[in-house]
């Protein structure tokens, strides 16, 4: 027998609230994770297994959450300090953004963009050429800057990061700059970057100070992550129309990835833009390990560094966001004799 057509007939049966609550509780029973790219702007949580975080979660927080009671007691003090620093760093960043006297920027290196890239099976066996995208985000003016180059042009170490930041500072007319980044020693948190900052305060007349604040390990999400997410979305759209074969195509992807507001400003980095800041250090000084109080500087604990035009041989630093005064590192040697030497940026 063929049943009669049921379309157009209302169903007055309602799902009991008790059943709905059982479904809700079942969904809530799944472990959840936050989005890496968007958690700075949203509180949405995702079910683990359906959503894979773009980066690892904070090791200390995960360890404390999953530890037994005895282990929690052993690491409780370190965990509480960690959470306090995370909260203070976010408060600090909010204050900086609200200030009219300084400009705030976040910078980071996006995941490698390989070419060729696409769904062609043979690409899996091909040798890939890596393209790097170093991003700087102007938090107040909501502008994004992308510095693109491939591994045939340069690597992705301290010199390359220094060169991109130096190029950005060269075109900056503000007096007091503040940068935020993660704690990657090979790229952001090293003496080459700090030496470059010292050099900039002396080379450029308009710059009075440069401050670099490091977000807490495991909680380094910032507005720059949104730039990377936009690039990834545009990449998926473009790949539907065909593969990407050469690095220059990534410039088009990045330029078109911002759909609203100011488009990203893309700068294709050449070998002439890369300077050897390692050779600049001997002209600045060699002391990065002992402060003026004869204490050893533990760089992994440093949260803030600051350089000033009026103190060309001093690096000011803090090891906590609630530290009231800066400690000092005297670089000792006088600065360069000739800033236009080949070993230094022009």
C-alpha positions as a Markdown table, in Angstrom:
| # | Residue | x | y | z |
|---|---|---|---|---|
| 1 | Unk | 0.0 | 0.0 | 0.0 |
| 2 | Unk | 1.2 | 3.5 | -0.9 |
| 3 | Unk | 0.8 | 5.9 | 2.0 |
| 4 | Unk | -0.9 | 9.2 | 1.4 |
| 5 | Unk | 1.1 | 12.4 | 0.9 |
| 6 | Unk | 1.9 | 14.0 | 4.2 |
| 7 | Unk | 3.1 | 17.4 | 2.9 |
| 8 | Unk | 1.1 | 20.4 | 4.1 |
| 9 | Unk | -0.2 | 18.7 | 7.2 |
| 10 | Unk | 0.9 | 20.2 | 10.5 |
| 11 | Unk | 2.4 | 18.0 | 13.1 |
| 12 | Unk | 1.3 | 19.1 | 16.6 |
| 13 | Unk | 3.6 | 16.7 | 18.4 |
| 14 | Unk | 6.2 | 18.6 | 20.3 |
| 15 | Unk | 9.5 | 17.3 | 21.6 |
| 16 | Unk | 9.3 | 17.2 | 25.4 |
| 17 | Unk | 11.6 | 19.7 | 27.1 |
| 18 | Unk | 13.1 | 16.8 | 29.1 |
| 19 | Unk | 14.3 | 15.2 | 25.8 |
| 20 | Unk | 15.8 | 18.5 | 24.6 |
| 21 | Unk | 17.7 | 18.9 | 27.9 |
| 22 | Unk | 19.1 | 15.4 | 27.5 |
| 23 | Unk | 20.3 | 16.3 | 24.0 |
| 24 | Unk | 21.9 | 19.6 | 25.3 |
| 25 | Unk | 23.6 | 17.8 | 28.1 |
| 26 | Unk | 24.9 | 15.1 | 25.7 |
| 27 | Unk | 26.4 | 17.8 | 23.5 |
| 28 | Unk | 28.0 | 19.6 | 26.5 |
| 29 | Unk | 29.6 | 16.3 | 27.5 |
| 30 | Unk | 32.0 | 16.5 | 24.6 |
| 31 | Unk | 35.4 | 18.1 | 25.2 |
| 32 | Unk | 35.6 | 21.6 | 23.6 |
| 33 | Unk | 38.4 | 23.8 | 22.3 |
| 34 | Unk | 38.5 | 27.4 | 21.4 |
| 35 | Unk | 39.4 | 28.7 | 17.9 |
| 36 | Unk | 43.1 | 29.8 | 17.6 |
| 37 | Unk | 42.4 | 32.4 | 14.9 |
| 38 | Unk | 39.2 | 33.9 | 16.3 |
| 39 | Unk | 39.3 | 33.5 | 20.1 |
| 40 | Unk | 40.5 | 37.1 | 20.5 |
| 41 | Unk | 37.1 | 38.2 | 19.2 |
| 42 | Unk | 34.7 | 35.4 | 20.2 |
| 43 | Unk | 33.8 | 33.0 | 23.0 |
| 44 | Unk | 32.6 | 30.3 | 20.7 |
| 45 | Unk | 33.7 | 26.8 | 21.5 |
| 46 | Unk | 34.1 | 23.8 | 19.2 |
| 47 | Unk | 33.7 | 20.1 | 19.7 |
| 48 | Unk | 37.1 | 18.4 | 19.7 |
| 49 | Unk | 37.3 | 16.0 | 16.7 |
| 50 | Unk | 35.1 | 18.2 | 14.5 |
| 51 | Unk | 37.4 | 21.1 | 15.0 |
| 52 | Unk | 41.2 | 20.8 | 15.1 |
| 53 | Unk | 43.0 | 23.8 | 16.7 |
| 54 | Unk | 45.4 | 25.6 | 14.3 |
| 55 | Unk | 48.1 | 25.5 | 16.9 |
| 56 | Unk | 48.8 | 23.5 | 20.1 |
| 57 | Unk | 46.9 | 24.6 | 23.2 |
| 58 | Unk | 48.8 | 26.0 | 26.2 |
| 59 | Unk | 50.9 | 23.1 | 27.6 |
| 60 | Unk | 50.8 | 24.4 | 31.2 |
| 61 | Unk | 47.0 | 25.0 | 31.2 |
| 62 | Unk | 46.3 | 21.6 | 29.6 |
| 63 | Unk | 48.7 | 19.9 | 32.1 |
| 64 | Unk | 47.0 | 21.6 | 35.1 |
| 65 | Unk | 43.5 | 20.8 | 33.8 |
| 66 | Unk | 44.3 | 17.1 | 33.3 |
| 67 | Unk | 46.5 | 16.6 | 36.3 |
| 68 | Unk | 45.6 | 14.7 | 39.5 |
| 69 | Unk | 45.2 | 16.6 | 42.7 |
| 70 | Unk | 48.7 | 16.0 | 43.9 |
| 71 | Unk | 50.3 | 17.3 | 40.7 |
| 72 | Unk | 47.9 | 20.3 | 40.7 |
| 73 | Unk | 49.1 | 21.3 | 44.2 |
| 74 | Unk | 52.8 | 21.1 | 43.0 |
| 75 | Unk | 52.2 | 23.3 | 40.0 |
| 76 | Unk | 49.5 | 25.5 | 41.4 |
| 77 | Unk | 51.7 | 28.5 | 42.2 |
| 78 | Unk | 53.3 | 28.5 | 38.7 |
| 79 | Unk | 49.9 | 28.0 | 37.1 |
| 80 | Unk | 48.3 | 30.9 | 39.0 |
| 81 | Unk | 51.2 | 33.2 | 38.1 |
| 82 | Unk | 50.9 | 32.1 | 34.4 |
| 83 | Unk | 47.2 | 33.0 | 34.4 |
| 84 | Unk | 47.8 | 36.3 | 36.1 |
| 85 | Unk | 50.4 | 37.3 | 33.6 |
| 86 | Unk | 48.0 | 36.3 | 30.8 |
| 87 | Unk | 45.3 | 38.6 | 32.2 |
| 88 | Unk | 47.8 | 41.4 | 32.8 |
| 89 | Unk | 49.2 | 41.2 | 29.3 |
| 90 | Unk | 45.7 | 41.6 | 27.8 |
| 91 | Unk | 44.9 | 44.5 | 30.1 |
| 92 | Unk | 48.2 | 46.1 | 29.1 |
| 93 | Unk | 47.4 | 45.7 | 25.5 |
| 94 | Unk | 44.0 | 47.3 | 25.9 |
| 95 | Unk | 45.5 | 50.3 | 27.7 |
| 96 | Unk | 48.0 | 50.7 | 24.9 |
| 97 | Unk | 45.4 | 50.7 | 22.2 |
| 98 | Unk | 43.3 | 53.3 | 24.1 |
| 99 | Unk | 46.3 | 55.7 | 24.5 |
| 100 | Unk | 46.6 | 58.6 | 22.0 |
| 101 | Unk | 50.4 | 58.9 | 22.5 |
| 102 | Unk | 51.5 | 55.6 | 21.1 |
| 103 | Unk | 51.0 | 53.3 | 18.1 |
| 104 | Unk | 50.4 | 49.6 | 18.6 |
| 105 | Unk | 51.3 | 46.9 | 16.2 |
| 106 | Unk | 51.2 | 43.1 | 16.3 |
| 107 | Unk | 53.5 | 41.0 | 14.2 |
| 108 | Unk | 53.9 | 37.3 | 13.4 |
| 109 | Unk | 55.0 | 34.9 | 10.7 |
| 110 | Unk | 52.2 | 32.9 | 8.9 |
| 111 | Unk | 52.5 | 29.2 | 8.3 |
| 112 | Unk | 54.5 | 28.3 | 5.2 |
| 113 | Unk | 52.7 | 28.8 | 1.8 |
| 114 | Unk | 53.9 | 26.1 | -0.5 |
| 115 | Unk | 54.0 | 26.0 | -4.3 |
| 116 | Unk | 52.9 | 24.1 | -6.2 |
| 117 | Unk | 49.7 | 24.0 | -4.2 |
| 118 | Unk | 46.5 | 22.2 | -5.2 |
| 119 | Unk | 44.5 | 19.0 | -5.3 |
| 120 | Unk | 46.6 | 17.4 | -8.1 |
| 121 | Unk | 47.8 | 14.0 | -7.0 |
| 122 | Unk | 51.3 | 14.4 | -8.5 |
| 123 | Unk | 51.9 | 17.6 | -6.3 |
| 124 | Unk | 52.2 | 15.3 | -3.3 |
| 125 | Unk | 55.5 | 13.9 | -4.7 |
| 126 | Unk | 56.9 | 17.2 | -5.9 |
| 127 | Unk | 59.5 | 19.2 | -4.1 |
| 128 | Unk | 57.7 | 22.3 | -2.7 |
| 129 | Unk | 59.0 | 25.8 | -2.7 |
| 130 | Unk | 58.2 | 27.6 | 0.5 |
| 131 | Unk | 56.8 | 31.2 | 0.5 |
| 132 | Unk | 56.8 | 33.2 | 3.7 |
| 133 | Unk | 54.3 | 35.8 | 4.8 |
| 134 | Unk | 55.4 | 38.1 | 7.6 |
| 135 | Unk | 52.4 | 40.2 | 8.8 |
| 136 | Unk | 52.2 | 43.4 | 10.8 |
| 137 | Unk | 48.8 | 44.6 | 12.0 |
| 138 | Unk | 48.2 | 48.3 | 12.9 |
| 139 | Unk | 45.7 | 47.7 | 15.8 |
| 140 | Unk | 44.4 | 51.3 | 16.0 |
| 141 | Unk | 44.0 | 52.0 | 12.3 |
| 142 | Unk | 43.0 | 48.4 | 11.4 |
| 143 | Unk | 45.5 | 48.1 | 8.6 |
| 144 | Unk | 47.5 | 45.0 | 7.7 |
| 145 | Unk | 50.9 | 44.8 | 6.1 |
| 146 | Unk | 52.2 | 41.7 | 4.5 |
| 147 | Unk | 55.9 | 41.1 | 3.6 |
| 148 | Unk | 56.2 | 38.2 | 1.1 |
| 149 | Unk | 59.2 | 36.3 | -0.1 |
| 150 | Unk | 60.1 | 32.7 | -1.0 |
| 151 | Unk | 63.0 | 30.6 | 0.2 |
| 152 | Unk | 65.0 | 31.3 | -2.9 |
| 153 | Unk | 65.2 | 35.0 | -1.8 |
| 154 | Unk | 65.9 | 34.5 | 1.9 |
| 155 | Unk | 65.4 | 32.3 | 4.9 |
| 156 | Unk | 62.9 | 33.0 | 7.8 |
| 157 | Unk | 65.3 | 33.7 | 10.7 |
| 158 | Unk | 66.2 | 36.7 | 12.8 |
| 159 | Unk | 67.8 | 38.7 | 10.0 |
| 160 | Unk | 64.7 | 38.4 | 7.7 |
| 161 | Unk | 62.3 | 39.4 | 10.5 |
| 162 | Unk | 64.5 | 42.3 | 11.5 |
| 163 | Unk | 64.7 | 43.5 | 7.9 |
| 164 | Unk | 60.9 | 43.4 | 7.5 |
| 165 | Unk | 60.4 | 45.3 | 10.8 |
| 166 | Unk | 63.1 | 47.7 | 9.9 |
| 167 | Unk | 61.5 | 48.4 | 6.5 |
| 168 | Unk | 58.2 | 49.0 | 8.3 |
| 169 | Unk | 59.8 | 51.4 | 10.8 |
| 170 | Unk | 61.5 | 53.2 | 7.9 |
| 171 | Unk | 58.1 | 54.3 | 6.6 |
| 172 | Unk | 56.6 | 55.1 | 10.0 |
| 173 | Unk | 56.3 | 58.7 | 11.1 |
| 174 | Unk | 55.2 | 58.0 | 14.8 |
| 175 | Unk | 57.3 | 58.9 | 17.8 |
| 176 | Unk | 56.5 | 56.0 | 20.1 |
| 177 | Unk | 56.0 | 52.5 | 18.8 |
| 178 | Unk | 54.8 | 49.4 | 20.6 |
| 179 | Unk | 55.1 | 45.9 | 19.1 |
| 180 | Unk | 53.4 | 42.8 | 20.4 |
| 181 | Unk | 54.4 | 39.3 | 19.3 |
| 182 | Unk | 54.9 | 35.7 | 20.6 |
| 183 | Unk | 58.1 | 34.5 | 22.3 |
| 184 | Unk | 59.8 | 32.8 | 19.3 |
| 185 | Unk | 63.5 | 33.1 | 20.1 |
| 186 | Unk | 64.7 | 32.5 | 16.6 |
| 187 | Unk | 62.6 | 35.3 | 15.1 |
| 188 | Unk | 61.3 | 37.8 | 17.6 |
| 189 | Unk | 63.0 | 37.5 | 21.0 |
| 190 | Unk | 66.7 | 37.9 | 20.4 |
| 191 | Unk | 69.6 | 40.3 | 20.4 |
| 192 | Unk | 69.4 | 41.0 | 16.7 |
| 193 | Unk | 65.9 | 42.4 | 17.0 |
| 194 | Unk | 66.8 | 44.5 | 20.1 |
| 195 | Unk | 70.0 | 45.8 | 18.4 |
| 196 | Unk | 67.9 | 46.8 | 15.4 |
| 197 | Unk | 65.5 | 48.7 | 17.7 |
| 198 | Unk | 68.5 | 50.6 | 19.2 |
| 199 | Unk | 69.8 | 51.4 | 15.7 |
| 200 | Unk | 66.4 | 52.7 | 14.6 |
| 201 | Unk | 66.0 | 55.1 | 17.6 |
| 202 | Unk | 69.4 | 56.7 | 16.6 |
| 203 | Unk | 68.9 | 56.6 | 12.9 |
| 204 | Unk | 65.4 | 58.1 | 12.6 |
| 205 | Unk | 64.9 | 61.5 | 14.1 |
| 206 | Unk | 61.2 | 61.1 | 14.7 |
| 207 | Unk | 61.4 | 57.9 | 16.8 |
| 208 | Unk | 61.8 | 58.5 | 20.5 |
| 209 | Unk | 61.1 | 55.0 | 21.8 |
| 210 | Unk | 60.4 | 51.5 | 20.7 |
| 211 | Unk | 58.8 | 49.0 | 23.1 |
| 212 | Unk | 58.3 | 45.3 | 22.5 |
| 213 | Unk | 55.8 | 43.3 | 24.7 |
| 214 | Unk | 55.7 | 39.6 | 24.5 |
| 215 | Unk | 52.4 | 37.8 | 25.0 |
| 216 | Unk | 52.3 | 34.9 | 27.4 |
| 217 | Unk | 53.3 | 31.5 | 26.0 |
| 218 | Unk | 50.2 | 29.5 | 25.0 |
| 219 | Unk | 48.1 | 32.6 | 24.9 |
| 220 | Unk | 49.6 | 34.6 | 22.1 |
| 221 | Unk | 46.5 | 35.1 | 20.0 |
| 222 | Unk | 46.1 | 38.6 | 18.6 |
| 223 | Unk | 44.6 | 40.6 | 15.7 |
| 224 | Unk | 47.3 | 39.4 | 13.4 |
| 225 | Unk | 45.8 | 35.9 | 13.5 |
| 226 | Unk | 42.8 | 37.2 | 11.7 |
| 227 | Unk | 45.0 | 38.2 | 8.8 |
| 228 | Unk | 46.3 | 34.6 | 8.6 |
| 229 | Unk | 42.8 | 33.2 | 8.8 |
| 230 | Unk | 41.7 | 35.5 | 5.9 |
| 231 | Unk | 44.6 | 34.4 | 3.8 |
| 232 | Unk | 43.7 | 30.7 | 4.5 |
| 233 | Unk | 40.1 | 31.3 | 3.5 |
| 234 | Unk | 41.0 | 33.0 | 0.3 |
| 235 | Unk | 43.5 | 30.2 | -0.5 |
| 236 | Unk | 40.7 | 27.6 | -0.3 |
| 237 | Unk | 38.6 | 29.7 | -2.7 |
| 238 | Unk | 41.4 | 30.2 | -5.2 |
| 239 | Unk | 42.4 | 26.6 | -5.2 |
| 240 | Unk | 38.8 | 25.6 | -6.3 |
| 241 | Unk | 39.6 | 27.4 | -9.6 |
| 242 | Unk | 42.9 | 25.6 | -10.1 |
| 243 | Unk | 46.3 | 25.0 | -8.6 |
| 244 | Unk | 48.9 | 27.7 | -7.7 |
| 245 | Unk | 52.2 | 27.0 | -9.5 |
| 246 | Unk | 54.5 | 29.9 | -8.7 |
| 247 | Unk | 55.2 | 32.0 | -5.5 |
| 248 | Unk | 54.1 | 35.2 | -7.2 |
| 249 | Unk | 50.5 | 33.9 | -7.2 |
| 250 | Unk | 50.5 | 34.1 | -3.4 |
| 251 | Unk | 50.6 | 37.9 | -3.6 |
| 252 | Unk | 47.3 | 37.9 | -5.5 |
| 253 | Unk | 45.8 | 35.6 | -2.9 |
| 254 | Unk | 46.9 | 37.8 | 0.0 |
| 255 | Unk | 45.8 | 41.1 | -1.7 |
| 256 | Unk | 42.3 | 39.7 | -2.3 |
| 257 | Unk | 41.9 | 38.0 | 1.1 |
| 258 | Unk | 40.6 | 41.2 | 2.8 |
| 259 | Unk | 36.9 | 41.5 | 1.8 |
| 260 | Unk | 36.0 | 44.5 | 4.0 |
| 261 | Unk | 37.8 | 47.6 | 5.2 |
| 262 | Unk | 41.3 | 48.4 | 4.2 |
| 263 | Unk | 42.9 | 45.8 | 1.9 |
| 264 | Unk | 46.2 | 44.3 | 3.0 |
| 265 | Unk | 49.2 | 46.2 | 1.9 |
| 266 | Unk | 51.5 | 43.6 | 0.2 |
| 267 | Unk | 55.3 | 44.2 | -0.1 |
| 268 | Unk | 57.2 | 41.6 | -2.1 |
| 269 | Unk | 60.6 | 41.4 | -0.4 |
| 270 | Unk | 63.7 | 41.2 | -2.5 |
| 271 | Unk | 67.3 | 40.3 | -1.5 |
| 272 | Unk | 68.1 | 44.0 | -1.4 |
| 273 | Unk | 65.7 | 44.4 | 1.5 |
| 274 | Unk | 67.5 | 41.8 | 3.6 |
| 275 | Unk | 70.3 | 43.1 | 5.9 |
| 276 | Unk | 72.8 | 41.3 | 8.1 |
| 277 | Unk | 72.0 | 42.6 | 11.5 |
| 278 | Unk | 74.3 | 40.1 | 13.1 |
| 279 | Unk | 77.2 | 42.2 | 11.8 |
| 280 | Unk | 75.7 | 45.3 | 13.3 |
| 281 | Unk | 75.9 | 44.0 | 16.9 |
| 282 | Unk | 79.6 | 44.3 | 17.4 |
| 283 | Unk | 79.3 | 48.0 | 16.7 |
| 284 | Unk | 76.5 | 48.4 | 19.3 |
| 285 | Unk | 77.9 | 46.2 | 22.1 |
| 286 | Unk | 78.2 | 42.6 | 23.4 |
| 287 | Unk | 76.5 | 42.6 | 26.8 |
| 288 | Unk | 73.1 | 41.0 | 26.7 |
| 289 | Unk | 73.5 | 38.7 | 29.7 |
| 290 | Unk | 74.0 | 40.9 | 32.8 |
| 291 | Unk | 72.1 | 43.9 | 34.0 |
| 292 | Unk | 73.4 | 47.0 | 35.8 |
| 293 | Unk | 72.6 | 45.3 | 39.2 |
| 294 | Unk | 75.1 | 42.5 | 38.3 |
| 295 | Unk | 72.2 | 40.0 | 37.8 |
| 296 | Unk | 72.0 | 37.4 | 35.1 |
| 297 | Unk | 69.3 | 38.2 | 32.5 |
| 298 | Unk | 67.0 | 35.2 | 32.0 |
| 299 | Unk | 65.6 | 36.1 | 28.6 |
| 300 | Unk | 62.8 | 33.5 | 28.6 |
| 301 | Unk | 61.3 | 35.3 | 31.6 |
| 302 | Unk | 61.4 | 38.8 | 30.0 |
| 303 | Unk | 58.0 | 40.2 | 29.2 |
| 304 | Unk | 58.8 | 43.7 | 28.0 |
| 305 | Unk | 61.8 | 45.4 | 26.5 |
| 306 | Unk | 62.2 | 49.1 | 25.7 |
| 307 | Unk | 64.8 | 51.3 | 24.0 |
| 308 | Unk | 64.9 | 55.1 | 23.9 |
| 309 | Unk | 66.7 | 57.7 | 21.9 |
| 310 | Unk | 68.0 | 59.4 | 25.0 |
| 311 | Unk | 69.7 | 56.2 | 26.2 |
| 312 | Unk | 71.4 | 54.7 | 23.1 |
| 313 | Unk | 73.3 | 52.1 | 25.1 |
| 314 | Unk | 70.6 | 50.9 | 27.4 |
| 315 | Unk | 68.0 | 48.1 | 27.0 |
| 316 | Unk | 65.2 | 48.5 | 29.6 |
| 317 | Unk | 63.3 | 45.3 | 30.5 |
| 318 | Unk | 60.7 | 43.8 | 32.8 |
| 319 | Unk | 60.2 | 40.2 | 33.7 |
| 320 | Unk | 56.5 | 40.6 | 34.7 |
| 321 | Unk | 53.6 | 42.8 | 33.6 |
| 322 | Unk | 53.1 | 43.9 | 37.2 |
| 323 | Unk | 56.7 | 45.0 | 37.7 |
| 324 | Unk | 56.6 | 48.8 | 38.4 |
| 325 | Unk | 60.1 | 49.8 | 37.3 |
| 326 | Unk | 62.4 | 48.7 | 34.5 |
| 327 | Unk | 65.7 | 46.9 | 35.0 |
| 328 | Unk | 68.6 | 48.0 | 32.8 |
| 329 | Unk | 71.1 | 46.3 | 30.5 |
| 330 | Unk | 74.0 | 48.5 | 29.5 |
| 331 | Unk | 75.3 | 47.3 | 26.2 |
| 332 | Unk | 78.7 | 48.9 | 27.1 |
| 333 | Unk | 80.2 | 49.8 | 23.8 |
| 334 | Unk | 79.6 | 53.0 | 22.0 |
| 335 | Unk | 77.3 | 52.8 | 19.0 |
| 336 | Unk | 78.5 | 52.5 | 15.4 |
| 337 | Unk | 81.2 | 54.7 | 14.1 |
| 338 | Unk | 79.5 | 55.0 | 10.7 |
| 339 | Unk | 75.8 | 53.9 | 10.3 |
| 340 | Unk | 76.2 | 53.9 | 6.5 |
| 341 | Unk | 78.7 | 51.1 | 6.4 |
| 342 | Unk | 77.8 | 48.1 | 4.2 |
| 343 | Unk | 77.2 | 45.9 | 7.3 |
| 344 | Unk | 74.4 | 48.1 | 8.5 |
| 345 | Unk | 71.2 | 49.1 | 6.8 |
| 346 | Unk | 71.3 | 52.3 | 4.8 |
